[in-house]
Amino acid sequence: MRVAAWLALLVAAGVAMAWLVMPSNDATITTLAQTTKAPVGSVSVNQIAQTDLPPEGTRSLFDHLIAQNDGLPYPFDKLVKLLQDQHPEAALPVNVMIPHGRSLLKGLANNAHPRVLIAADFELANKAGGLGLRPRGQLFMGFVENAHEIEVLSYNEVAGRFEFQLVQNYCAGCVPRIVYAKRAICTTCHQGGGPIFPQRPWNETNAQPDIAAAIEKARGNDKPYLSLPIHNALSSPDRFDQLTDEGNFINVTQRLWLDGCGEAGNDCRRILLKLALLYRDSPGSFDPEQPLAQQLRALQAKHFPEDGIAVPESDLFNRDPLAEQRGIKGWWHKLTTREIQFGEGALNNEDLDAFEQLPKLPARLDPLTRRAPKALLRSTDIDGVYGVAALFSSADIEALSERADFQPKALMALVDKLPDTTFAPKPVSRVAFMRALLGSEIPYCCLSVADMSPPQASGEPALVIEQHAVLKDFEAHCFACHRGNPAKRLNFMAGSDEASVLARIEAKTEIRDALDWSRYAGTEKENTLMPPRDSIQYDELMATGDSGAASLQRMREAVPSLFGF
């Protein structure tokens, strides 16, 4: 009895001590979003926008990829394949599954339908026709199937920042919407404005055998989920962690380029680029104490912020959701915390009130808790060299070396020849400098927005159809591809009200032929018919039989014929 009493006393004392030392996380997302302010007066703040929508004339990497694909693939397996097809070795994107996580949509993920995270991890070779795509560390997605929503974090090359986007209504028979999320909400967790991920050993993920086994049991088999493996190796979250660290440091690199060299620091940025190219060309022989590096330190000393430049902490403390259910810790957890029932909480990323009613995680594990910087850089540090170097691909360095006859001095001479305006205080861009150094406006896939439809902000109302019933047919069979499509030429069913949408449909006379399956099926024009045979809209249309045929006829009749009879 005495031993039991002492144990009880020790447990109680330990719990009391835990409450004393535990940091507080009482603030809500809404409060944090309102109180988190960007530093004022710095060059980077003036040059890198913090608006929800991307700066005019710029778009996210995700938007460019979707526009070039002619639309958003569905289901998610096809979106995974889109990235896989881009990979030079046709490898799957880096992927992990988290059934019991910490995202806004954690209440809608479970063992049967875990949250799926994917990240691009490749760079393409440059060709005569243009620079190769380099999305490594610049494109991340999270998908919770039960929420019908994809969270997208992708880099904006021109704006020098990551964009936060949502693909809403991503489900069978739904009209998906690609929108830009409220940035202040996203950065309550993504405190550095970039990707985040837990630390090793990643007990939340399916790289842990017990988590993978729980997913397999809940799903009733070990077959891939959304074309991704249920059982994963530790190398997958390890690589995902590396990619998020790389992405997180891009934002730091922009600050080092802009704030570290200052408004008038064009000469500082020129030397920074030189050192970055030298390091990228031969990391093993790079001397961080060489005279050129000392020049950079001297120039940074003139402009560097007095309080330094912080490297935000992108690593969350490891969480072990299964251990929380075991032993004394599990007993105490169940005693003091109401378990989240599946389906509770936010149904989407805009449902903050429902999320904030859920039991809070311990502050140490909560991504909302303010995290101390990973490091604080000073003017004597030359980390900007490594950050700028990481923006260039191996193919870039090969092309520049060839241009300089494989002579480092000649490469430095190319940088010296660039006009001073090239180093004006604006975000550092791999593409911009490759064009400048090669002396050519070499094409790149993901810059021009001339052929893209306007970006949409989160919270904009969806089209409400009340007067023109035929729009219901278009909504069911056509809106998924032709309303909200980033490609301008395919976005011809856009519009804020019924009248404008119908007017745009009526002006597209090609619709009559595109919907005439009875005439053109089996002919050489079949590949122009809509909905396409490989789409879910086609399957749903054919499954309705006579009802589908009547829907096609109504849509055709809504569009005036070429001759008006």
C-alpha positions in Angstrom: 0.0 0.0 0.0 2.8 2.4 0.9 4.5 1.7 -2.5 1.2 2.3 -4.3 0.7 5.5 -2.4 4.2 6.8 -3.2 3.7 6.0 -6.9 0.4 7.9 -6.9 2.1 10.8 -5.2 5.0 10.7 -7.7 2.6 10.6 -10.7 0.6 13.5 -9.3 3.8 15.5 -8.6 5.0 14.8 -12.1 1.7 15.9 -13.6 1.8 19.0 -11.5 5.3 19.8 -12.6 4.4 19.2 -16.2 1.6 21.8 -15.9 4.2 24.2 -14.5 6.7 23.9 -17.2 4.4 23.3 -20.2 4.3 26.3 -22.6 0.9 27.7 -23.2 -0.9 27.5 -26.5 -4.3 29.1 -25.7 -4.3 31.5 -28.7 -6.6 30.6 -31.5 -5.7 30.6 -35.2 -7.8 33.7 -35.8 -6.0 35.5 -33.0 -2.6 34.5 -34.2 -3.4 35.5 -37.7 -4.4 38.9 -36.5 -1.5 39.5 -34.3 1.3 38.1 -36.4 2.9 41.0 -38.2 5.7 41.0 -40.8 8.8 43.1 -40.0 8.5 46.6 -41.3 11.0 48.7 -43.2 13.2 45.9 -44.6 14.0 45.5 -48.2 12.5 42.1 -48.4 9.2 43.3 -46.9 9.0 46.0 -49.6 10.0 43.6 -52.4 8.2 40.4 -51.5 4.4 40.8 -51.2 2.4 39.3 -48.3 -0.9 39.5 -50.1 -3.2 36.4 -50.4 -3.2 36.5 -54.2 0.1 36.4 -56.0 1.5 39.8 -57.2 0.1 40.8 -60.6 1.9 39.1 -63.5 3.0 36.1 -61.4 1.6 32.7 -60.5 2.5 29.6 -58.5 4.4 26.7 -59.9 1.3 24.6 -59.3 -0.9 26.9 -61.4 1.6 26.7 -64.3 1.7 22.9 -64.1 -2.1 22.6 -64.1 -2.5 25.1 -66.9 0.0 23.2 -69.1 -1.8 20.0 -68.3 -5.0 21.7 -69.6 -6.7 21.3 -66.3 -6.7 19.7 -62.9 -6.5 15.8 -63.0 -9.0 13.8 -61.1 -8.9 11.6 -59.1 -5.8 12.2 -57.0 -4.1 9.2 -58.5 -3.9 11.1 -61.8 -2.4 14.1 -60.1 0.2 11.9 -58.6 0.8 10.5 -62.1 1.2 14.0 -63.5 4.2 14.5 -61.2 5.5 11.0 -61.9 5.4 11.6 -65.6 7.4 14.7 -65.2 10.2 12.9 -63.3 13.0 11.9 -65.6 13.0 8.3 -64.2 9.2 8.2 -63.9 9.6 7.8 -60.1 6.7 8.5 -57.7 6.8 11.8 -55.8 8.2 11.5 -52.3 5.2 10.5 -50.2 4.1 9.7 -46.7 0.7 9.0 -45.0 -0.3 10.5 -41.7 -3.6 9.1 -40.3 -3.5 11.0 -37.0 -1.8 14.3 -37.7 -1.9 18.0 -36.7 -3.3 19.8 -39.8 -6.5 21.8 -39.8 -8.2 18.7 -41.3 -7.0 16.2 -38.8 -10.6 15.4 -37.7 -11.3 14.0 -41.2 -8.3 11.8 -41.5 -8.1 8.3 -40.0 -6.5 4.9 -40.6 -8.8 4.1 -43.5 -8.3 7.5 -45.1 -5.0 8.9 -43.9 -3.7 12.4 -44.9 -1.4 11.9 -47.9 1.6 14.2 -48.4 3.6 14.3 -51.7 6.6 16.4 -52.7 8.3 16.8 -56.1 12.0 15.7 -56.0 13.6 16.1 -59.4 15.2 18.5 -61.8 15.0 18.3 -65.6 17.8 18.8 -68.1 18.0 22.0 -70.0 17.3 21.7 -73.7 17.9 23.9 -76.7 14.3 25.1 -76.4 14.5 26.2 -72.8 15.5 25.8 -69.1 14.4 22.5 -67.5 11.9 22.5 -64.7 13.3 22.3 -61.2 10.5 21.8 -58.6 12.7 20.0 -56.0 11.9 21.6 -52.6 9.4 23.9 -54.3 6.2 21.8 -54.6 4.3 20.1 -51.8 0.7 18.8 -51.5 -1.4 17.4 -48.7 -4.7 15.6 -49.4 -7.4 14.4 -47.1 -9.9 12.4 -49.2 -12.7 12.8 -46.7 -12.3 16.6 -46.7 -12.4 16.7 -50.6 -9.6 19.2 -50.4 -5.9 19.4 -51.4 -3.6 21.8 -49.7 -0.9 23.1 -52.0 2.4 24.9 -51.2 4.4 25.8 -54.3 7.0 28.4 -55.2 6.5 31.5 -57.2 9.7 32.1 -59.2 9.0 35.7 -60.0 7.6 36.8 -56.7 10.3 35.0 -54.7 7.8 33.4 -52.3 5.8 30.3 -51.6 2.1 30.4 -52.5 -0.6 28.8 -50.3 -3.4 27.3 -52.3 -6.4 25.0 -51.8 -8.1 22.7 -54.3 -11.7 22.7 -52.9 -14.6 20.4 -53.8 -12.1 17.8 -55.1 -14.4 14.8 -55.3 -16.5 12.7 -57.7 -19.4 14.7 -59.2 -18.1 17.9 -57.7 -16.9 21.2 -59.3 -13.3 21.7 -58.0 -12.1 25.2 -57.3 -8.4 26.2 -57.2 -8.1 29.1 -54.8 -5.4 31.0 -53.0 -5.8 30.6 -49.2 -5.7 33.3 -46.6 -2.0 33.7 -46.1 -2.2 35.0 -42.5 -4.1 31.8 -41.5 -1.5 29.5 -43.2 1.5 31.2 -41.6 0.2 30.6 -38.1 1.7 27.1 -38.6 3.9 27.7 -41.5 5.7 30.4 -39.6 8.6 30.8 -42.0 6.2 31.1 -45.0 7.4 27.8 -46.3 7.0 24.0 -45.8 7.1 22.3 -42.3 7.5 18.7 -41.3 8.1 16.7 -38.1 11.5 15.6 -36.9 12.8 12.0 -36.9 11.8 9.3 -36.2 8.5 10.5 -37.8 6.2 8.3 -35.6 3.1 9.9 -37.2 3.9 8.5 -40.6 3.4 5.2 -42.4 7.2 4.7 -42.3 6.6 3.3 -38.8 5.4 -0.3 -39.1 2.6 0.0 -36.5 1.1 3.0 -38.3 1.3 1.2 -41.7 -0.2 -1.9 -40.1 -3.1 0.1 -38.7 -3.8 1.6 -42.2 -3.6 -1.8 -43.8 -6.0 -3.2 -41.2 -8.5 -0.4 -41.6 -8.4 -0.5 -45.4 -8.7 -4.3 -45.4 -5.7 -4.9 -47.7 -2.1 -3.7 -48.3 -2.8 -2.4 -51.8 -1.6 1.2 -52.6 -3.9 4.0 -51.5 -4.3 6.7 -54.0 -1.6 4.9 -56.0 0.9 5.3 -53.1 2.4 2.5 -50.9 0.8 1.9 -47.5 4.1 0.5 -46.2 6.9 3.0 -46.5 10.6 3.0 -45.7 12.1 5.6 -43.3 13.9 7.0 -46.2 10.6 8.5 -47.4 10.0 10.8 -44.4 13.7 11.4 -44.2 13.8 12.8 -47.8 10.5 14.7 -47.2 12.1 16.3 -44.2 15.2 17.3 -46.3 13.0 18.8 -49.0 11.0 20.9 -46.5 14.3 22.1 -45.0 15.5 23.1 -48.5 12.2 24.8 -49.3 12.2 26.6 -46.0 15.6 28.0 -46.6 14.6 29.6 -50.0 12.7 32.3 -48.0 15.8 32.8 -45.9 17.9 33.1 -49.0 15.6 35.9 -50.3 16.2 37.8 -47.0 19.9 37.3 -47.2 19.9 38.5 -50.8 17.8 41.6 -50.1 18.2 42.5 -46.4 21.7 41.1 -46.0 23.0 43.2 -48.8 20.6 46.1 -48.4 18.8 48.5 -50.7 22.0 49.9 -52.2 24.0 46.6 -52.0 24.2 45.8 -55.7 27.9 45.1 -55.4 27.2 42.8 -52.5 24.7 40.8 -54.5 27.1 40.6 -57.4 29.8 39.0 -55.2 27.1 36.8 -53.6 26.2 35.4 -57.0 29.9 34.8 -57.9 30.5 32.8 -54.8 27.3 30.9 -55.2 28.3 29.8 -58.7 31.8 28.9 -57.6 30.3 26.8 -54.8 27.7 25.1 -57.0 30.4 24.3 -59.6 32.8 22.7 -57.1 31.5 22.3 -53.5 34.5 20.2 -52.4 37.1 22.8 -53.4 35.1 25.9 -52.2 37.0 27.9 -49.6 34.7 29.9 -47.3 37.7 32.0 -46.2 38.8 33.0 -49.7 39.3 36.8 -50.4 36.0 37.0 -52.3 34.1 35.6 -49.3 35.9 38.1 -47.0 34.7 40.9 -49.4 31.2 39.6 -49.1 31.4 39.7 -45.3 32.7 43.3 -45.4 29.9 44.4 -47.6 27.3 42.6 -45.6 28.6 44.3 -42.4 27.5 47.6 -44.0 23.9 46.6 -44.6 23.0 43.5 -42.5 20.1 44.0 -40.0 21.4 44.7 -36.5 19.2 41.9 -35.0 20.4 39.4 -37.6 18.3 37.3 -40.0 16.5 34.4 -38.5 16.2 30.9 -40.0 12.7 29.9 -39.1 12.2 26.5 -37.4 10.5 24.3 -40.0 10.8 21.1 -37.9 8.0 20.2 -35.6 8.7 18.0 -32.6 8.1 14.3 -33.3 4.7 13.1 -32.1 3.9 9.4 -31.4 0.1 9.1 -31.6 0.2 5.4 -30.8 2.4 5.9 -27.7 -0.1 8.4 -26.4 -2.5 5.5 -26.0 -0.2 3.2 -24.1 0.9 2.9 -20.5 0.6 5.6 -17.8 0.9 8.2 -20.5 -2.0 6.8 -22.4 -4.0 6.4 -19.2 -3.4 10.0 -18.3 -4.1 11.2 -21.8 -7.5 9.4 -21.8 -8.3 10.7 -18.4 -7.6 14.4 -19.2 -8.3 14.7 -22.9 -11.4 14.0 -24.9 -10.6 11.8 -27.8 -11.4 13.3 -31.3 -14.1 11.3 -33.0 -13.7 10.8 -36.7 -15.5 13.5 -38.6 -15.2 16.1 -35.9 -13.6 19.5 -36.5 -13.1 21.5 -39.6 -14.6 20.2 -42.8 -12.2 22.4 -44.8 -9.5 25.0 -44.2 -12.0 27.8 -43.8 -13.9 26.1 -41.0 -11.7 27.6 -38.2 -14.4 27.7 -35.5 -15.0 23.9 -35.7 -11.2 23.2 -35.6 -10.7 25.4 -32.5 -13.4 23.5 -30.6 -11.3 20.3 -30.8 -9.0 19.3 -27.9 -5.7 21.1 -28.1 -2.4 19.2 -28.5 0.3 19.8 -25.9 1.9 23.1 -26.7 5.2 21.4 -27.4 3.6 19.4 -30.2 1.2 22.0 -31.5 2.3 23.7 -34.8 0.5 26.8 -33.7 2.9 27.3 -30.8 5.5 30.0 -31.7 8.8 28.3 -32.5 12.2 29.9 -31.8 14.4 30.3 -34.8 16.5 27.4 -35.9 19.5 29.8 -36.2 20.3 33.5 -36.3 22.6 34.6 -39.1 24.9 37.6 -38.8 27.0 39.6 -41.3 29.9 37.2 -40.8 27.9 34.3 -42.1 27.8 33.5 -45.8 24.9 31.1 -45.8 23.3 33.2 -48.6 26.0 31.7 -50.9 24.7 28.2 -50.3 21.1 29.3 -50.5 21.6 31.0 -53.9 23.7 28.1 -55.2 20.8 25.7 -54.4 18.5 27.5 -56.7 20.5 26.4 -59.8 20.2 22.9 -61.3 23.1 20.7 -62.3 22.2 21.4 -65.9 22.4 25.1 -65.3 25.9 24.9 -64.0 26.9 22.7 -67.0 25.5 25.3 -69.4 27.3 28.2 -67.6 30.6 26.3 -67.5 30.4 25.6 -71.2 29.6 29.2 -71.9 32.8 30.1 -69.8 34.9 27.4 -71.5 35.0 25.6 -68.2 37.2 28.3 -66.7 36.1 29.7 -63.3 37.7 33.0 -64.0 35.8 33.3 -67.2 32.6 32.5 -65.4 33.4 35.3 -62.9 34.0 37.6 -65.9 30.5 36.8 -67.2 29.1 38.0 -63.8 31.2 41.1 -63.9 29.9 42.0 -67.4 26.3 42.1 -66.1 24.8 45.6 -65.9 24.5 47.0 -62.3 20.7 47.0 -62.7 20.8 43.2 -62.8 21.6 43.3 -59.1 18.9 45.8 -58.1 17.0 44.9 -54.9 14.5 42.4 -56.1 14.0 38.7 -55.4 16.8 36.5 -56.7 15.6 34.3 -59.5 17.3 31.3 -61.0 15.6 31.9 -64.4 16.4 35.6 -64.5 20.1 35.0 -63.9 20.4 32.1 -66.3 19.0 34.3 -69.0 21.3 37.2 -68.1 24.4 35.0 -68.0 23.6 33.1 -71.1 22.7 36.3 -72.9 19.5 34.9 -74.2 15.8 35.1 -73.3 15.8 31.3 -73.1 12.3 30.0 -72.6 11.0 28.6 -69.3 7.8 26.7 -68.7 6.6 28.6 -65.7 6.8 32.4 -66.0 4.3 33.9 -68.4 0.8 34.4 -67.2 -0.5 35.7 -70.6 -2.5 32.5 -71.3 -3.7 32.1 -67.7 -7.1 33.0 -66.2 -7.2 35.4 -63.2 -6.3 33.8 -59.8 -9.2 33.2 -57.4 -9.1 34.0 -53.7 -10.4 31.8 -51.0 -13.8 32.7 -49.7 -15.2 34.0 -53.1 -18.8 32.7 -53.4 -19.5 29.8 -55.8 -22.0 30.3 -58.6 -25.6 30.0 -57.4 -27.9 28.7 -60.2 -31.6 29.8 -59.7 -32.8 31.3 -63.0 -31.2 29.3 -65.9 -31.8 25.6 -65.2 -29.6 24.5 -68.1 -26.6 25.7 -66.2 -27.2 22.8 -63.9 -26.3 20.5 -66.8 -23.1 22.4 -67.5 -22.3 22.4 -63.8 -22.6 18.6 -63.7 -20.7 17.8 -66.8 -18.5 20.8 -67.8 -17.6 23.2 -64.9 -15.0 20.9 -63.5 -12.7 21.6 -66.5 -14.0 24.9 -67.9 -14.8 27.0 -64.8 -11.8 28.1 -62.7 -9.3 26.5 -65.0 -5.9 28.3 -64.7 -5.6 28.0 -68.6 -7.4 31.0 -70.0 -8.4 29.3 -73.2 -10.2 26.5 -71.3 -11.8 28.8 -68.7 -14.7 29.9 -70.9 -17.4 29.1 -68.3 -16.1 31.6 -65.8 -18.3 34.5 -64.5 -19.6 35.8 -61.3 -23.3 35.4 -62.1 -25.7 33.2 -64.1 -26.2 35.7 -66.9 -22.5 36.3 -67.6 -21.7 32.5 -67.5 -24.6 31.7 -69.9 -23.5 34.6 -72.2 -20.0 33.1 -72.4 -21.3 29.7 -73.2 -23.6 31.0 -75.9 -20.6 32.7 -77.5 -18.7 29.4 -77.7 -20.5 28.0 -80.8 -18.1 25.0 -80.9 -19.9 23.6 -77.9 -22.7 22.3 -80.2 -20.4 20.0 -82.1 -18.3 19.1 -79.0 -21.5 17.7 -77.3 -22.9 15.9 -80.4 -22.0 12.3 -79.4 -24.7 10.8 -81.5 -23.2 12.2 -84.6 -19.5 12.0 -84.1 -18.9 9.0 -81.8 -16.7 6.5 -83.7 -15.5 9.1 -86.2 -12.2 10.9 -86.5 -13.8 13.8 -84.6 -14.5 11.7 -81.5 -11.3 12.9 -79.7 -12.9 16.5 -79.8 -16.1 15.4 -78.0 -16.9 16.5 -74.5 -16.8 15.3 -71.8 -13.6 13.3 -72.8 -13.9 9.5 -72.7 -11.2 9.2 -70.0 -13.0 11.6 -67.6 -15.2 10.9 -64.6 -17.8 13.3 -66.1 -18.1 11.0 -69.1 -18.6 7.9 -66.9 -21.2 9.7 -64.9 -23.0 10.9 -68.0 -23.1 7.5 -69.7 -24.3 5.9 -66.4 -27.4 8.0 -66.5 -28.6 6.6 -69.9 -31.6 8.6 -71.4 -31.2 11.2 -68.7 -27.6 11.9 -69.9 -28.7 12.1 -73.5 -31.3 14.6 -72.6 -28.8 16.6 -70.7 -26.5 16.7 -73.7 -29.4 17.9 -75.9 -30.3 20.7 -73.5 -26.8 21.9 -73.4 -26.5 21.8 -77.2 -29.7 23.8 -77.6 -28.5 26.4 -75.2 -25.8 27.4 -77.7 -27.0 29.1 -80.9 -26.2 27.3 -84.1 -23.8 28.8 -86.6 -26.6 29.7 -89.0 -29.3 30.6 -86.4 -31.7 27.8 -87.4 
